[in-house]
Amino acid sequence: MKKYFLTLFIIFIFTSSAFPQKSDSKRNTVKKLTILHWNDFHARNLPYRISKKDSVTGESESYYIGGTSNMLGYINKLREKNTLLLNGGDDFQGTPISTITRGNSQIELLNLYGLDAFVIGNHEFDYGQYSLDSALKKANFDYLSANVFLKSEKRTFGKPYVIKKINGIKCGIIGLTATDLMTLTLPKNVSDIEMLNTDSVITAGIKYLKKKKCDLLILLTHIGLDKDKKLAEKFSKDIDIIIGGHSHTPLFRPEIVKGVVIAQAGSYSRWLGKIDMTVDTEKDTVLNSFAKLIETKMDSSIYDRKAQMKVESMLAAVQGDLMNVIGNLESDWKRGFSEESNLGQWEADAVRNKVGTDIAFLNSGGIRKDLPKGEITINDIWEINPFGNTIVTFVISGKGLMKMIKNNIKSRVMEIDELGSSDMIIVSGIKVVYDSKKVLAGDDNFIEKVLVNGEEISDSKNYTVATNNYVGTQLKKYFGEQQEKITIYDTNIIDRDLMIEAVINQKNINTIIEKRVEDLSKQEIKKQ
């Protein structure tokens, strides 16, 4: 499909006089389409409370948003005959019900929506490829993944593409899963998976959909905003719209790259994306487009009661002791992604204290929820640590440890310079001081100081390190190539069990953040 963008307005009030209709209604080729979309739900099946400051008065307002019943209620309110309903993936993982049912709860709830297409996200694989394949067989919607290949069955994991005819508009949709899937989950979860070349599967999809005379070509992706922009640059002659996920980016106004509209609706069901557009099917032309995000604020006149009852019934069957109070938080726990956080440091300390190592390393991206001060329940710890990773340990020389730290810091600085953020390694038992300006200038002497438990690191000394089994299987991703052989020992202690025990033992927790990884040049980081 060749694309001709006559006009594209981000904020546009469409009037009937703007595009006169042909006198013969049977030959009317100017048609309206609405796309509703959301992504990265992460099993937030129940509405949850947020606080927001009023921009005028400065006063804080607290209210409930999200959840299955709210999201479905807003969709039902807005859906019409000209609506295409799309989901950008990662509906699995984030609350206990998803873990306990191995994702089956989420497929059952997704079946309520009347979805046109769902793209498989990386967290859908967290319970293993075969468990996911089994769960998806119960789906009543089309699930897509053109670039994930199941080797044993010689097929893509989902359909590579699908065609939906909405209000006389043939919409061709190509699905893409996170291109770095193999490093985003445990290797055993994707042992039967091969990642296909992204450009090749898109090119093949475009060729097929053009042959089928589609009026509109859509990429439904779970690869993140930065990669979406690169695809828009590369395939702008054919692709009209990219509906994305993975980076949890709330795009209140879509990105426009070479005429391609890129939309994403944040995460955790807080927003529903809505794109209204007018399409000329004769000329394969998007005439105009207006996009926005709608906050799914709890409204008794909107939320779907049947869906809420279904969610509550599901939770009642598995909750058991999850709501038991095990401790008290005296200060808010805040997680970080590119920067240190008090929650991350508390967890790293808890791991090191439990297994008795010199050092602990955890990945910031593995911590999934903040927690306001007040009571701590078992359910809170499950939601903070939903993956069920085990704690592993290894021994490394001081020389090898210094190499690991240098590789990690260099990679971090370069990634922040390119993307504005980086999945920071949380540390316990170690202090690192570095200079990002030296890294960017190519000076290899950018590490100013490394202390292990208050003492200068020694090349000849051996150090014990604890981490989780995800980081343990992805040491190259976080710490680069190692010349020294590293043997991983799995303690088989599940991280959330360890954290629950630590809360019970400590009871009253007041965590103050420390500066454990310090950049002398204070490289600018994009706020998440």
N, C-alpha and C positions, 0 to 999 in steps of 0.2 A: 504494500500500500504506500503510495507516494503521498506525502503530507503537505498541505498548503495551509499555513497559519495566516489567515487574513487579519484577525485581531485576537488579542488575548489580554483580558483584563483580570487583574487580581481582585480589585474591588470594582464591581460592575453591576449596575441595576439594569436588567434586561427589560426592554419594552417591546411590545408586539410590532411597533412601527419600524423597529431597527432592521428587521428581516421580513419583508413582505412575503406573504404566502402565495403560492401559485393557485390559480383559480380552480384547477382540477385537483381535488384533494387526494386522488389516487396517485398523483404524480408528485405529491409533496415530499421533498427530500430533506427539508430542514426539520430536525427532530431534537427533542430534549432528552437528556440523560442525567440521572443523579447517581453518584457513587457514594455509598456509605461504607466506611472502613474503620477498623481498629486493629491493634496489634499489641503484642507483649502483655497479654492479660495475666499470665503467670498464676493461674488458679486463684485469683482474688475473687472468689465466688460470692462472698458477702460484701455488702456496702461497708465502707470504712470512713472514719472521721478524719477530716483535715482542718487546719486553721489557716485563715487567709486574712491579710490586713486590707482594710478598705482604703483605696488610693486617695480618697478625699478626707475622711475623718481620721485615718490612721488607726482606727479601732480594729481589733481582731474579731473575726466572725468564724464560728466553728459549725461545721455541717457535714453530713454524710454524702459520699459520692460512690459511684462505681458499683461493682457486683453484677452478677448475672441478671438479676431481676431488673435493675436499673438500666443496664445496657440494652437488654431486650425491649424494655418499655420504650426507651427513646427510639430504637430502631422501628418498632411497630408504629409509633406516632409519625415518624418521618417517611416510612416506606410507602411508595406508590408503584403503579404499574411500570413506570420508567426507571425503577431503582435497581442498581447492581450492588450486591452486598459482598464485600471482600474482607478477608482477615489476613493480616501480615505475619502470622505465626507466633510461636512461643506461648501457646495457651497452657502448656504443661509447666509444672515445677514452680513452687513458691509457697504452697500451703500443704499441711499434712495430708489432706484428702487426695491430692494428686499423687503423692508418694505412696500412700497406703494402697491405692487402687491401681498404681502404675499407669496413671494417665487415663484410665477408662472413665473416670468421673468426668473428665473434661470433654471427651468425645460425646458422652451422653448429654452433656449440657450444650455443647456446640450443635447437636442435632436439633435443638429447639429453635435455632435462629432462621432456618431456611437459607443457609449460606449458598452463594453462587460459587465461590472458590475460596480455598484456604491454602496458604503456602506453608510447607513444613519448616519449622524453625529448628535451631540447633538444640534447644532444650527438650524438644520432643524426643530426642535420642537418649535422654538421661537415664532411662530405664532399660536401654538396650534396643538394638535394631529389630530384633524379633518380637519383643514385647510391643514395640510401636506398630510393627506391621500387623500384629494380631488386633490391637486396639482400633487401628484405622479401618479394618474390615467391617467394623460396626458403624462407620460414618455414613450418613445419608447425604453427604455433600461431596463435591469434587475437591480432592486434595492434590496439590501440585508440587513437583520438584523435578525440574528438567536436568539438574546437574548432579543429583545423588543417585548412584547406580548400585543396585543390589547384585553383587557378583554371582552368588550361588543361583539366583533365578534369572540372571541375564536380562534385567529390566530396570527402568528407573523406579525410584522408591514411590513416587507419586506420578500422576500423569504429567508429561512435560508441558502440555498446554491444553487449553479447552476453549471452546467457542460458546458464547452466550448471546442469544438474540434478545435484546431489551428494547422495547418500543420501536421495533423495526431497524435497530442498529446492531450490526454484527460486531460483537466485541471479542477480539482474540486476546487471550490472557496466557502469558508465559510465567511459570513459577520458578523462582531461584532460591535455594537454601544457602545459608552462610558458606562462603567459599572456603573458609578456614575451619570447617566443621571438624576435621580430624584432630585439631588442637583445642577444640572448645568443649570436649567431653572426654571421658576415660577411653583409652584405646579399645578396651574390650567391648564398649558399646557400639563401636563402628568397625569391628574387625572384618565384616563382610561387605564393607562399603568402599567404593571407588568414586572419587570426585571427578566429574567430567569437566572439560574445558568450558569456561563460562561463555566466551565469545562464540565458540562453535555451536553450543546448544541454543543460544539466542539467534544466531544466524539461521540455523535449521528451523527454529520455530517461526521466525519471520517469513521464511520462504514458504512454509506450509500454510500459514495463516493468510498470506497474500494470495496464494493459490485458491484458498477458500473464499476469497473476496471479502475479507473482513474490512469493516469501515473504520475501526478503531483498534490500535494495538497497545496493549497494557502489559507492563512488567509488574508482577506481584512478587515482591522480593523480601527476603529476610537477610540482608547483607549489610545494612547500615547506610546512613545518609551519605557519607563520603564516597563510598563505592557506587551508590546510586547516581551521584553526580558524574562520576567517570563513565558510567554506562550511558547516561544521557548524552554526554559529549560524543561518545563513539557511535551511538545508534540513533542520533537525532533525526536522520532522514526517514526513519520508519516508525520509531516508537513515539507514541503520543503522550502517555502517562506512565509514571512509576508510582505505585502504591507500596510504601516500604515499611520496614520494621527493623528490629535488632538493636539499633542505637538508642531507642527510647526517646526519640526526639519529638517534642511537641511543635509541629510547624503550624503556627497560627496563620501564617501566610505561606503558601507553598513556595518552594524554590523553583525558579524557571531557568533551565539550562538549555540553550539553543532551541527554545520553543517547547521543550519537554516539561510538563508539569510534574513536580515531585512532591508527594504528600506523605506525611506520617503523623500518627495521632498519639504520640507520647507513650504511655505505658499504664499498666495496672487498672485499666478501664476508667481512668479519670475523664478521658475525652473520647468522643465519637467524631470522626472526620466526615465532612460532607462536601462534595464537589458537585455543583450544578453546572452543566454545560449544554451548549447547543451545537449540534453536529449536522453538517450537510453530507448526507450519505452518497449523493451523486458525485460530489467532488472530493470525497474523503477528506473533509475539512472540519477542523474544530474551529467554530466561528467565535466562540467566547467561553470563558470559564470563570467561575466564582467559587472560592474554596474557604472553608472555615473549620474550626474545631468547636464542638459543643460540649460543655462540661456536663457530665452526667450526674447532676445534683439530685439528691433524693427528693422525689415528688410523689406524694400519695396518689395523685391522679394519673401518673405515668407508669410507675414500676409494675412489672408483671407479677401478679400474686401467685400464679401457678408455678412460675419458675422459682420464686422465693421459697415456696413450700417444698419444692423438689430439692433445692439446695439444703434446706434445713433438715429434711429427712435423711439425705445423704450424710450430713455431718453428724447427726444424732447416732447413726449406726457405727461411727468410728471414733467419736470424740473421747469417750472414756475419761481418762484422767488428764486430758490435755489442758483443761481450764483450771487445774489446780495451781494455786499461787505458791511459788517456791522462793521468792525473794522480793526485795524492795530496791528500786532504783532512785537514788537521791539526786541525780543529774541526768539530763537527757543523754541517751546513747545515740551518737551520730556516726554513720558510716561515711567513708570517703572512697573515691575511686582513684583519682590522681594525686591525692594528698593524704597525709596521715590522719587518723581519726581515733577518738577515744574508745569507740566500740571495737575497732580493729585491734588496737593495742591491748585492750582487756582480753580479747580472745587469744591473741598471740601469747600473752603472759600466762593465760590459763593452760594452754597447750604445753608450753615449756615447763611450767611447774608440775604438771601431771606426769610427764614422761621423763623429767629430770635431765634434759639436754642443755648444752651451753647456749644454744640459739634456737629460735623458732622463726620460720618464714611462712606467711600466709598470703594468698592473693586477695586483694581488695574486692575484686569482682565476685568473689564467692560469698560475700556478706550481703544479704538481700533486703534488709529492712532496718529502718531506724526504730527506736523505741523511746517514747517520752517517759519522763520520770513518773514513778508510781509503782504499782504492783507488776511483778514479772511472773508470767505463767509459763508452763511447759510449752504451750502452743506458741508463745512468743519466740522461744528458742528454736522451735521447729521452723518458724517462718524466717528467722534471721539466718538459720543454717539449714536450708531445705534439701541439700544434695545428698546428705548421708555419707559424706566422705569419711574415710578412715584416716587415722594419724599414722604416718610413717616416719622412720628415722634413718639417718645415715651418718657415716663418719668421713671427714675430709681434712686434709692437711691445711695449715694456715695459708700456704701458697695457693692451694686449690681454691680455698675460700675467698682469698683476695681476687683471684681471677673471676670467680662467680660474681662477686660484687661489682667489679669493674665492668663486666659484660652487661650486667643488669642496669647499672647507672647509665652507661653509654647508650644502650637501647632505649631507656626511658627518656633521656634528654632528646635524642633524635626523633622519637615518636611524638613527644610534646611539641617539638619544633615544627613537625610536619602536620600533625593533627590537632594539636592543642590539648591533648590529654593522653594518659597512659595508665594501664592497670598496675597500680603501685604494689610492690611487695611490702607487706606489713612485717615489721621486725620486732623481736624481743631478745634481750640479752646482748644487743649490739648497737653501736653508735657509728654512723657513717657521715663524714663531712666531705663534700665535693664541690667543684666549681663548674657549672654548666657552660660558662663562657669558654673555658678551656676545651671542653668536649667539642663544642661547635667550631672552635678554631683549629681543631685537629691535634691539640696538645694531649699526649697520652698520659701526662702526669696530672690528671684532674682529680684524683683522690687525695684529699688533704689529710684525712685521719680516719682510722678504723680502730675502734675499741671493742673488745669482747669482754663483757662483764667488768668494764672499767679499766682493762689492761690493753696495752698495744698488742695488736695481732702479731703472732709469731709464725714465720714461714714453716718452721720445723715442728711446731706443735700440732697435734690432732684435735679437732673439734667435733662435738656431736651436734647434729642439726635435726630438728623436728619440722615437719610440714604436713600437708594433707596429701592423700594419694593422687589427687588431680595434679597438683604442682609436681609431685614426685615423678609422675609419668611424663610431665612436660618440662623437665629441667632445661632442655635445650631452648625451649620457647622463652623461658624467663631468665636463664643464666648463660645462654650461649654454649658453644662447644667446650667440652672439658677433656683435658689430656689425662687426668687422673681417673681411674676406674672408681665408680661410685656404686656401692651395693645398697639397695633399698631394703629395709626391714619393715614389714607391716605389723603394727601393734594390734590391728583389728579393733581398735577403740574407735567408735563412731564419734565424729566431732560433736554433734549435738548432745550426745550422752555425756561427753566430757564437760560441755558448757553447762548443762543442767546440774551436774554434780558440783561444778565450781560455784554456781549461783547459790545452791543449797548450803554449801560450806561457808560462803562469804555473807550471805543473808542480806546485809545492807551494803549497797554498792554506790560509791561516788568516784567516777573515773575522770581524772584530769589528764588531758592530752599532754604528751611530752614531745620535744623535738628530738627524734631519734635518727632521722635521715635529713640532713641539712644541706641546702644548696646555698653557697656563699653569694652567688649572683642572682638568686631568687628569680629563676626563669618563670615567665608568665604562663599560667595554666588556665585553660578555658574552664569555667565553672560548669559543672554538670547540672 
